[in-house]
Amino acid sequence: QVQLVESGGGLVQAGDSLRLSCAASDRTFSSFSKAWYRQAPGKEREFVASITNSGGTTNYADSVKGRFTISRDNAKNTMDLQMNNLKPEDTAVYYCGVLVNNRPVYWGQGTQVTVSS
């Protein structure tokens, strides 16, 4: 079974940075687009950023444009999310997703990001 594991979350102050990583157990998903989603308490899970299989095309939610950068290393079976200038509204559990026909169908367990004022 292919597994996805997120890491890198933590408690930081506003304006600080974090780098999240999503590691896959093998190269099964290397040909698929991947994405980061997040879910805050009482809110629906929302799209954050996505990246195509080759890394040539990226998309970002308006709320994170200019602050977050998504990347992937297919040789290492990893996908990262560099988060700069974090804001309290970025507080959420962040999930790695694998896209099939542009829809997320596989998920990791999530990593908590908490940004204090």
N, CA, C and O of each residue as an XYZ file, in Angstrom:
468
protein
N       0.835     -1.194      0.000
C       0.000      0.000      0.000
C       0.871      1.245      0.000
O       1.800      1.365      0.799
N       0.569      2.163     -0.893
C       1.284      3.426     -0.958
C       0.759      4.337      0.147
O      -0.450      4.466      0.338
N       1.678      4.961      0.867
C       1.300      5.853      1.952
C       1.876      7.242      1.725
O       2.940      7.401      1.128
N       1.156      8.240      2.212
C       1.589      9.625      2.166
C       1.719     10.130      3.597
O       0.803      9.965      4.403
N       2.846     10.741      3.911
C       3.097     11.223      5.257
C       3.558     12.671      5.199
O       4.567     12.988      4.569
N       2.804     13.553      5.869
C       3.168     14.961      5.953
C       4.017     15.205      7.191
O       3.853     14.535      8.211
N       4.922     16.167      7.094
C       5.749     16.550      8.222
C       6.132     18.018      8.088
O       5.951     18.621      7.031
N       6.660     18.586      9.163
C       7.157     19.949      9.132
C       6.295     20.981      9.816
O       6.702     22.136      9.936
N       5.113     20.600     10.268
C       4.245     21.543     10.950
C       4.782     21.912     12.316
O       5.713     21.288     12.825
N       4.182     22.936     12.903
C       4.610     23.377     14.216
C       3.931     24.656     14.632
O       3.035     25.152     13.950
N       4.368     25.189     15.763
C       3.845     26.442     16.304
C       4.857     27.548     16.027
O       6.006     27.473     16.462
N       4.423     28.573     15.302
C       5.299     29.686     14.946
C       4.578     31.006     15.167
O       3.373     31.038     15.416
N       5.327     32.087     15.074
C       4.767     33.423     15.197
C       4.469     34.013     13.826
O       5.064     33.614     12.824
N       3.555     34.954     13.793
C       3.243     35.635     12.542
C       4.510     36.213     11.921
O       5.343     36.798     12.613
N       4.643     36.043     10.609
C       5.819     36.507      9.897
C       6.912     35.470      9.764
O       7.860     35.660      9.002
N       6.794     34.385     10.487
C       7.788     33.322     10.443
C       7.558     32.424      9.222
O       6.627     32.640      8.446
N       8.410     31.428      9.068
C       8.338     30.514      7.932
C       8.363     29.064      8.383
O       8.916     28.730      9.430
N       7.756     28.215      7.577
C       7.792     26.778      7.775
C       7.901     26.104      6.414
O       7.470     26.652      5.399
N       8.479     24.917      6.407
C       8.538     24.129      5.185
C       7.920     22.768      5.464
O       8.434     21.995      6.273
N       6.821     22.482      4.793
C       6.139     21.211      4.928
C       6.623     20.243      3.862
O       7.003     20.650      2.764
N       6.606     18.970      4.192
C       7.009     17.948      3.247
C       5.988     16.820      3.239
O       5.451     16.449      4.283
N       5.726     16.284      2.066
C       4.859     15.127      1.892
C       5.682     14.034      1.249
O       6.154     14.182      0.122
N       5.855     12.942      1.962
C       6.666     11.837      1.480
C       5.789     10.646      1.111
O       4.925     10.238      1.888
N       6.012     10.101     -0.060
C       5.315      8.903     -0.507
C       6.211      7.694     -0.304
O       7.436      7.806     -0.349
N       5.603      6.544     -0.083
C       6.375      5.343      0.207
C       7.103      4.791     -1.006
O       8.084      4.063     -0.856
N       6.635      5.127     -2.217
C       7.309      4.727     -3.439
C       6.953      5.706     -4.554
O       6.415      6.782     -4.292
N       7.253      5.332     -5.798
C       7.067      6.242     -6.933
C       5.724      6.075     -7.633
O       5.558      6.540     -8.761
N       4.783      5.432     -6.998
C       3.480      5.184     -7.599
C       2.812      6.455     -8.112
O       2.197      6.443     -9.178
N       2.928      7.552     -7.365
C       2.240      8.797     -7.702
C       3.111      9.787     -8.452
O       2.725     10.948     -8.592
N       4.263      9.377     -8.934
C       5.172     10.312     -9.586
C       4.606     10.896    -10.876
O       5.020     11.982    -11.281
N       3.684     10.215    -11.525
C       3.103     10.691    -12.773
C       1.821     11.495    -12.565
O       1.184     11.898    -13.538
N       1.439     11.730    -11.324
C       0.209     12.450    -11.016
C       0.507     13.837    -10.460
O       1.540     14.074     -9.834
N      -0.426     14.737    -10.707
C      -0.370     16.024    -10.047
C      -0.633     15.846     -8.555
O      -1.329     14.919     -8.140
N      -0.077     16.735     -7.768
C      -0.274     16.695     -6.328
C      -0.674     18.074     -5.827
O      -0.499     19.078     -6.518
N      -1.209     18.105     -4.624
C      -1.686     19.368     -4.091
C      -1.627     19.383     -2.579
O      -1.594     18.338     -1.929
N      -1.614     20.579     -2.034
C      -1.746     20.797     -0.608
C      -3.122     21.384     -0.327
O      -3.583     22.291     -1.020
N      -3.761     20.854      0.692
C      -5.032     21.372      1.188
C      -4.879     21.657      2.674
O      -3.954     21.164      3.318
N      -5.783     22.448      3.206
C      -5.756     22.714      4.635
C      -7.171     22.800      5.177
O      -8.117     23.105      4.450
N      -7.297     22.527      6.462
C      -8.595     22.582      7.109
C      -8.454     23.176      8.504
O      -7.748     22.638      9.357
N      -9.131     24.281      8.717
C      -9.160     24.928     10.016
C     -10.376     24.440     10.789
O     -11.344     23.978     10.185
N     -10.343     24.534     12.123
C     -11.489     24.099     12.924
C     -12.780     24.792     12.504
O     -12.822     26.016     12.377
N     -13.825     24.010     12.291
C     -15.107     24.553     11.899
C     -15.214     24.961     10.445
O     -16.241     25.500     10.031
N     -14.177     24.715      9.663
C     -14.170     25.093      8.257
C     -14.032     23.869      7.365
O     -13.565     22.817      7.801
N     -14.445     24.020      6.115
C     -14.263     22.965      5.141
C     -12.813     22.923      4.682
O     -12.102     23.927      4.733
N     -12.391     21.760      4.236
C     -11.052     21.632      3.695
C     -10.945     22.461      2.415
O     -11.814     22.383      1.548
N      -9.879     23.252      2.301
C      -9.736     24.139      1.170
C      -8.418     23.912      0.430
O      -7.426     23.469      1.009
N      -8.437     24.224     -0.840
C      -7.271     24.112     -1.697
C      -6.240     25.168     -1.341
O      -6.588     26.317     -1.070
N      -4.972     24.781     -1.343
C      -3.882     25.704     -1.070
C      -2.993     25.882     -2.294
O      -2.777     27.007     -2.745
N      -2.478     24.786     -2.833
C      -1.570     24.855     -3.975
C      -1.499     23.498     -4.654
O      -1.729     22.467     -4.021
N      -1.180     23.500     -5.941
C      -1.037     22.262     -6.686
C       0.166     22.341     -7.607
O       0.659     23.424     -7.921
N       0.630     21.175     -8.035
C       1.780     21.099     -8.921
C       1.613     19.895     -9.839
O       1.184     18.830     -9.395
N       1.950     20.057    -11.119
C       1.824     18.974    -12.075
C       2.930     17.949    -11.892
O       3.860     18.155    -11.112
N       2.820     16.848    -12.614
C       3.749     15.740    -12.408
C       5.208     16.109    -12.635
O       6.095     15.622    -11.934
N       5.454     16.972    -13.618
C       6.820     17.388    -13.914
C       7.257     18.610    -13.117
O       8.434     18.972    -13.124
N       6.320     19.240    -12.437
C       6.623     20.449    -11.693
C       6.587     21.713    -12.525
O       6.927     22.789    -12.033
N       6.176     21.597    -13.789
C       6.208     22.734    -14.679
C       5.086     23.733    -14.491
O       5.219     24.892    -14.883
N       3.991     23.308    -13.902
C       2.846     24.181    -13.710
C       2.403     24.134    -12.258
O       2.212     23.060    -11.688
N       2.242     25.302    -11.673
C       1.772     25.395    -10.293
C       0.580     26.328    -10.213
O       0.429     27.236    -11.030
N      -0.259     26.096     -9.227
C      -1.410     26.953     -8.972
C      -1.518     27.202     -7.478
O      -1.182     26.339     -6.667
N      -1.990     28.390     -7.124
C      -2.092     28.775     -5.725
C      -3.430     29.431     -5.439
O      -4.000     30.124     -6.281
N      -3.910     29.197     -4.241
C      -5.064     29.941     -3.781
C      -4.670     31.407     -3.630
O      -3.525     31.723     -3.308
N      -5.630     32.295     -3.867
C      -5.335     33.722     -3.780
C      -4.779     34.118     -2.413
O      -3.962     35.033     -2.312
N      -5.217     33.437     -1.379
C      -4.817     33.790     -0.032
C      -3.344     33.516      0.267
O      -2.803     34.047      1.237
N      -2.686     32.688     -0.560
C      -1.296     32.335     -0.288
C      -0.347     32.754     -1.389
O       0.862     32.561     -1.255
N      -0.847     33.316     -2.469
C       0.008     33.740     -3.572
C       1.046     34.751     -3.099
O       0.732     35.690     -2.367
N       2.273     34.542     -3.525
C       3.359     35.419     -3.134
C       4.007     35.061     -1.820
O       5.065     35.595     -1.487
N       3.388     34.158     -1.058
C       3.930     33.750      0.234
C       4.332     32.280      0.271
O       5.321     31.921      0.911
N       3.572     31.431     -0.411
C       3.831     29.996     -0.411
C       4.409     29.565     -1.751
O       4.086     30.144     -2.789
N       5.265     28.547     -1.726
C       5.831     27.980     -2.933
C       5.765     26.459     -2.857
O       6.265     25.858     -1.907
N       5.150     25.842     -3.854
C       5.042     24.395     -3.907
C       6.121     23.845     -4.833
O       6.448     24.464     -5.845
N       6.666     22.697     -4.492
C       7.686     22.060     -5.311
C       7.609     20.554     -5.112
O       6.953     20.072     -4.189
N       8.284     19.816     -5.985
C       8.315     18.369     -5.840
C       9.632     17.816     -6.340
O      10.284     18.408     -7.201
N      10.014     16.681     -5.796
C      11.207     15.973     -6.206
C      10.787     14.530     -6.434
O      10.711     13.742     -5.492
N      10.517     14.191     -7.678
C      10.015     12.855     -7.983
C      11.045     11.761     -7.693
O      10.675     10.626     -7.391
N      12.322     12.093     -7.782
C      13.355     11.114     -7.472
C      13.315     10.707     -6.005
O      13.661      9.578     -5.657
N      12.890     11.636     -5.145
C      12.803     11.367     -3.714
C      11.380     11.068     -3.265
O      11.143     10.801     -2.087
N      10.434     11.112     -4.196
C       9.022     10.870     -3.880
C       8.490     11.853     -2.842
O       7.737     11.478     -1.943
N       8.889     13.106     -2.977
C       8.475     14.117     -2.020
C       7.854     15.329     -2.710
O       8.130     15.619     -3.874
N       7.023     16.010     -1.968
C       6.452     17.285     -2.382
C       6.526     18.220     -1.185
O       6.181     17.836     -0.068
N       6.975     19.441     -1.419
C       7.164     20.394     -0.336
C       6.287     21.622     -0.507
O       5.832     21.938     -1.607
N       6.063     22.302      0.597
C       5.366     23.576      0.586
C       6.149     24.532      1.470
O       6.138     24.410      2.695
N       6.828     25.483      0.844
C       7.546     26.513      1.573
C       6.572     27.627      1.903
O       5.991     28.231      1.002
N       6.388     27.903      3.178
C       5.436     28.894      3.635
C       6.192     30.039      4.303
O       6.817     29.856      5.348
N       6.129     31.212      3.696
C       6.784     32.393      4.232
C       5.751     33.416      4.683
O       4.598     33.390      4.253
N       6.187     34.313      5.555
C       5.315     35.369      6.064
C       3.973     34.808      6.526
O       2.912     35.270      6.107
N       4.041     33.823      7.381
C       2.831     33.167      7.859
C       1.949     34.121      8.653
O       2.429     35.005      9.361
N       0.649     33.914      8.512
C      -0.353     34.724      9.183
C      -1.221     33.847     10.073
O      -1.323     32.644      9.834
N      -1.848     34.421     11.091
C      -2.725     33.616     11.955
C      -3.802     32.868     11.177
O      -4.180     31.763     11.565
N      -4.299     33.444     10.095
C      -5.319     32.781      9.300
C      -4.806     31.573      8.523
O      -5.594     30.846      7.918
N      -3.491     31.353      8.533
C      -2.925     30.155      7.930
C      -3.013     28.951      8.866
O      -2.714     27.828      8.459
N      -3.413     29.173     10.097
C      -3.524     28.093     11.068
C      -4.522     27.043     10.589
O      -5.680     27.356     10.313
N      -4.070     25.809     10.495
C      -4.903     24.715     10.002
C      -4.094     23.427     10.024
O      -2.885     23.434     10.256
N      -4.783     22.330      9.780
C      -4.111     21.073      9.501
C      -3.889     21.011      7.996
O      -4.829     21.166      7.216
N      -2.655     20.785      7.595
C      -2.304     20.759      6.185
C      -2.178     19.329      5.703
O      -1.521     18.504      6.338
N      -2.815     19.039      4.570
C      -2.871     17.694      4.026
C      -2.251     17.639      2.636
O      -2.418     18.552      1.828
N      -1.548     16.572      2.379
C      -1.034     16.266      1.056
C      -2.082     15.460      0.299
O      -2.653     14.515      0.843
N      -2.337     15.827     -0.945
C      -3.294     15.108     -1.766
C      -2.724     14.752     -3.122
O      -1.921     15.496     -3.683
N      -3.142     13.611     -3.647
C      -2.785     13.192     -4.993
C      -4.008     13.376     -5.876
O      -5.105     12.934     -5.536
N      -3.811     14.028     -7.006
C      -4.915     14.346     -7.900
C      -5.055     13.309     -8.997
O      -4.077     12.953     -9.656
N      -6.269     12.827     -9.192
C      -6.618     11.941    -10.288
C      -7.762     12.609    -11.033
O      -8.814     12.879    -10.453
N      -7.557     12.875    -12.318
C      -8.533     13.635    -13.104
C      -8.875     14.955    -12.412
O     -10.033     15.370    -12.364
N      -7.842     15.598    -11.882
C      -7.936     16.908    -11.250
C      -8.717     16.924     -9.945
O      -9.116     17.991     -9.476
N      -8.939     15.768     -9.360
C      -9.635     15.673     -8.094
C      -8.749     14.943     -7.081
O      -8.121     13.941     -7.425
N      -8.691     15.433     -5.837
C      -7.892     14.743     -4.825
C      -8.562     13.457     -4.378
O      -9.718     13.471     -3.954
N      -7.849     12.352     -4.470
C      -8.417     11.065     -4.100
C      -7.587     10.319     -3.062
O      -8.076      9.365     -2.456
N      -6.347     10.734     -2.848
C      -5.496     10.140     -1.827
C      -5.006     11.224     -0.889
O      -4.683     12.332     -1.317
N      -4.953     10.896      0.396
C      -4.587     11.875      1.418
C      -3.582     11.312      2.397
O      -3.531     10.109      2.651
N      -2.784     12.214      2.937
C      -1.972     11.872      4.084
C      -2.758     12.127      5.356
O      -3.945     12.450      5.301
N      -2.103     11.983      6.507
C      -2.776     12.159      7.787
C      -2.812     13.607      8.256
O      -3.560     13.939      9.176
N      -2.029     14.456      7.647
C      -2.035     15.867      7.977
C      -0.970     16.261      8.984
O      -0.510     15.438      9.776
N      -0.582     17.529      8.944
C       0.353     18.085      9.911
C      -0.168     19.448     10.361
O      -0.606     20.255      9.542
N      -0.116     19.692     11.659
C      -0.701     20.896     12.239
C       0.232     22.089     12.102
O       1.412     22.018     12.446
N      -0.312     23.179     11.596
C       0.398     24.456     11.536
C      -0.386     25.460     12.368
O      -1.564     25.703     12.107
N       0.263     26.040     13.363
C      -0.370     27.034     14.217
C       0.463     28.309     14.196
O       1.657     28.288     14.497
N      -0.174     29.412     13.840
C       0.507     30.699     13.740
C      -0.095     31.645     14.767
O      -1.287     31.946     14.712
N       0.707     32.107     15.689
C       0.244     33.012     16.729
C       0.518     34.457     16.334
O       1.392     34.734     15.513
N      -0.245     35.379     16.934
C      -0.063     36.800     16.668
C       1.087     37.382     17.466
O       1.373     38.574     17.356
